[in-house]
């Protein structure tokens, strides 16, 4: 002690404080801002990978469900058999790639394939369909009108297809094909309008394809409940005039008549 060595109590106190700091750092949870950013980056990268890998299988979006035991990734596509592969081989390969890329432990992430309810009301599926028609050499007007007619025949309220780029001449231009009713502003556009953008790599350049579909909504007493892919709520600007109720007249009034 006279030379200046620390006491045993002081050493124990320093060690205990350091141990507490280590435990607190290990148990400290990630901030909400960082969590939302990491979840968004994970979803964006996963969506881009699946869109490139499953373009021919009619990829139409992905949904991520996180549970305490594992993470479920639900892939929506028009041709689920091709996504699953022979005896589930393709889906196992995709699961392995996603697990290694994002550092998941074995059996903590699972991929599932789900069939799209109504591919005519799915903007991603129709944008991919139009993309492959243009890559096949079909004329722009014919391809766009074919997709537009198919969408409207399947009970969509409206559709707008925009194609921009070097369509025929060297000068780039934009063409729009519209039909039906389309919302353009406000919060209902997020709920009732399905939008998808795709790029078509042609020999003369890149074409941009944008498909907007106005989805049918539920109307009281209407038939939209039976349409697959319809939004299960009415539009906020819709007004319904109900038929008047029939009331039974009192006995005294009916006898006077």
C-alpha positions in Angstrom: 0.0 0.0 0.0 2.8 2.4 0.8 4.4 1.9 -2.7 1.1 2.8 -4.3 -0.5 -0.5 -5.3 -4.3 -0.3 -5.6 -6.4 -2.0 -2.9 -8.3 -5.2 -3.5 -11.7 -3.4 -2.9 -10.8 -0.8 -5.6 -9.9 -3.5 -8.1 -13.2 -5.3 -7.5 -15.1 -2.0 -7.8 -13.5 -1.1 -11.2 -14.1 -4.7 -12.5 -17.7 -4.6 -11.4 -18.3 -1.2 -13.1 -16.7 -2.5 -16.3 -18.8 -5.6 -16.2 -22.0 -3.6 -15.8 -21.0 -1.4 -18.8 -20.4 -4.5 -21.0 -23.7 -6.1 -20.0 -25.6 -2.8 -20.7 -23.9 -2.5 -24.1 -24.9 -6.1 -25.0 -28.5 -5.7 -23.9 -28.9 -2.3 -25.4 -31.7 -2.3 -28.0 -31.3 -0.7 -31.4 -33.0 2.7 -31.8 -36.3 2.9 -33.7 -34.9 5.1 -36.4 -32.1 2.6 -37.2 -34.5 -0.3 -37.0 -36.9 1.2 -39.6 -34.0 2.1 -41.9 -32.5 -1.4 -41.7 -35.9 -3.0 -42.3 -36.4 -0.7 -45.3 -33.0 -1.5 -46.8 -33.6 -5.2 -46.3 -37.0 -5.0 -48.0 -35.7 -2.9 -50.9 -32.7 -5.2 -51.6 -34.9 -8.4 -51.3 -37.5 -6.9 -53.6 -34.9 -6.0 -56.2 -33.3 -9.4 -56.1 -36.6 -11.3 -56.4 -37.8 -8.9 -59.2 -34.7 -9.7 -61.2 -34.7 -13.4 -60.4 -38.4 -14.2 -60.8 -39.3 -11.8 -63.7 -40.4 -14.6 -66.0 -42.4 -16.3 -63.3 -44.7 -13.2 -63.0 -43.3 -11.8 -59.8 -45.8 -9.4 -58.2 -44.4 -8.3 -54.9 -43.1 -9.6 -51.6 -44.3 -9.4 -48.0 -42.1 -9.9 -44.9 -43.6 -11.1 -41.6 -41.3 -11.1 -38.6 -42.2 -13.5 -35.7 -40.2 -14.2 -32.5 -39.0 -17.6 -33.9 -38.4 -16.9 -37.6 -38.9 -14.5 -40.5 -41.5 -15.5 -43.1 -41.1 -14.1 -46.7 -44.2 -14.4 -48.8 -43.5 -14.1 -52.6 -46.5 -13.2 -54.7 -46.4 -14.4 -58.3 -48.7 -15.4 -61.1 -47.0 -18.8 -61.8 -46.2 -20.3 -58.4 -45.2 -23.7 -59.8 -42.2 -22.2 -61.5 -41.3 -20.3 -58.3 -41.4 -23.5 -56.2 -39.5 -25.6 -58.9 -39.3 -29.3 -59.1 -40.0 -30.8 -55.7 -39.4 -27.4 -54.1 -35.8 -27.1 -55.3 -36.1 -23.5 -56.6 -37.6 -22.1 -53.4 -34.9 -23.9 -51.3 -32.2 -22.4 -53.5 -33.7 -18.9 -53.0 -34.0 -19.4 -49.3 -30.3 -20.4 -49.1 -29.2 -17.3 -51.1 -31.3 -14.9 -48.9 -30.1 -16.6 -45.7 -26.4 -16.3 -46.6 -26.7 -12.8 -48.0 -28.4 -11.3 -45.0 -26.7 -13.4 -42.3 -29.6 -15.4 -41.0 -29.0 -18.5 -39.0 -30.3 -21.8 -40.4 -34.1 -22.3 -40.1 -34.7 -18.7 -39.0 -35.9 -17.5 -42.4 -38.5 -19.2 -44.7 -39.7 -18.4 -48.2 -43.2 -19.1 -49.4 -45.0 -18.7 -52.7 -48.5 -17.3 -53.0 -50.6 -17.0 -56.1 -51.8 -13.5 -57.1 -55.6 -13.3 -56.7 -56.3 -11.4 -59.9 -53.3 -10.7 -62.1 -55.3 -8.2 -64.2 -55.5 -5.9 -61.2 -51.8 -6.2 -60.3 -49.8 -3.4 -61.8 -46.4 -5.2 -61.4 -47.7 -8.3 -63.3 -49.1 -6.1 -66.1 -46.0 -4.0 -66.3 -43.9 -7.2 -66.7 -46.3 -8.5 -69.3 -46.0 -5.3 -71.3 -42.2 -5.4 -71.0 -42.0 -8.8 -72.5 -44.4 -7.9 -75.3 -42.1 -4.9 -76.2 -39.0 -7.1 -75.9 -40.7 -9.5 -78.3 -40.9 -6.8 -81.0 -44.6 -6.0 -80.7 -45.6 -2.5 -81.7 -46.0 -0.1 -78.8 -49.6 0.9 -79.5 -50.8 -2.6 -80.1 -49.0 -3.9 -76.9 -50.4 -1.1 -74.7 -54.0 -1.3 -76.0 -53.9 -5.1 -75.5 -52.8 -4.8 -71.9 -55.3 -1.9 -71.3 -58.2 -3.9 -72.7 -57.3 -6.9 -70.6 -57.2 -4.8 -67.4 -60.6 -3.1 -68.1 -62.3 -6.4 -69.0 -61.5 -7.6 -65.5 -63.6 -5.0 -63.7 -60.9 -2.3 -63.1 -62.3 1.2 -62.6 -59.6 2.8 -64.7 -56.1 2.4 -66.1 -53.3 4.6 -67.4 -50.2 3.3 -69.3 -47.3 5.6 -70.0 -44.5 4.6 -72.3 -41.5 7.0 -72.8 -38.3 6.9 -74.7 -37.2 6.4 -78.3 -40.4 4.8 -79.6 -40.0 5.0 -83.4 -37.7 7.9 -84.4 -34.4 9.0 -82.8 -36.3 11.7 -80.9 -37.6 10.5 -77.5 -41.2 11.1 -76.7 -43.9 10.0 -74.3 -47.2 8.2 -75.1 -50.2 7.8 -72.7 -53.0 5.3 -73.0 -56.0 5.9 -70.7 -59.4 4.4 -70.0 -62.0 4.7 -67.3 -61.7 6.7 -64.0 -58.4 7.5 -62.3 -57.6 9.4 -59.1 -54.6 11.7 -59.3 -54.2 13.4 -55.9 -54.7 12.9 -52.2 -54.4 10.0 -49.8 -56.9 7.7 -51.7 -54.3 7.4 -54.5 -52.2 5.3 -52.1 -55.1 2.9 -51.3 -57.0 2.6 -54.6 -54.3 3.1 -57.3 -51.7 0.3 -57.9 -48.6 1.6 -59.7 -45.6 -0.1 -61.2 -42.6 1.1 -63.2 -40.4 -1.0 -65.4 -37.5 -0.4 -67.8 -37.3 -2.1 -71.2 -33.7 -2.5 -72.6 -34.1 -2.3 -76.4 -31.5 -2.0 -79.1 -32.3 1.6 -79.8 -32.3 2.6 -76.1 -34.2 2.2 -72.8 -38.0 2.6 -72.7 -39.8 3.5 -69.5 -43.1 1.8 -68.7 -45.5 3.0 -66.0 -48.8 1.2 -65.3 -51.4 2.7 -63.0 -54.6 0.7 -62.2 -57.6 2.2 -60.4 -58.8 -0.8 -58.3 -62.5 -1.5 -57.7 -63.8 -0.7 -54.2 -66.5 -2.2 -52.1 -69.9 -0.5 -52.4 -72.8 -1.1 -50.0 -75.2 -3.5 -51.7 -73.0 -3.6 -54.8 -71.3 -6.5 -56.5 -67.6 -5.4 -55.9 -67.3 -7.8 -52.9 -67.2 -10.6 -55.4 -64.3 -9.1 -57.5 -61.0 -10.7 -56.5 -58.4 -8.0 -55.7 -60.9 -5.3 -54.9 -60.2 -2.8 -52.1 -62.3 -3.8 -49.1 -63.4 -0.3 -48.2 -65.5 2.4 -50.1 -63.9 5.4 -51.7 -64.2 8.5 -49.5 -65.8 10.7 -52.2 -68.6 8.2 -53.1 -72.1 9.1 -52.1 -74.8 6.4 -51.7 -78.5 7.3 -51.9 -80.4 4.7 -50.0 -84.0 3.9 -50.9 -86.6 5.3 -48.5 -87.9 3.0 -45.8 -91.5 2.0 -45.8 -93.3 2.7 -42.6 -96.7 1.1 -41.6 -99.4 3.8 -41.2 -101.2 3.9 -37.8 -104.7 2.3 -37.7 -106.5 5.7 -37.2 -104.9 7.3 -40.3 -105.6 4.3 -42.5 -109.3 4.2 -41.4 -109.7 8.0 -42.4 -108.2 7.3 -45.8 
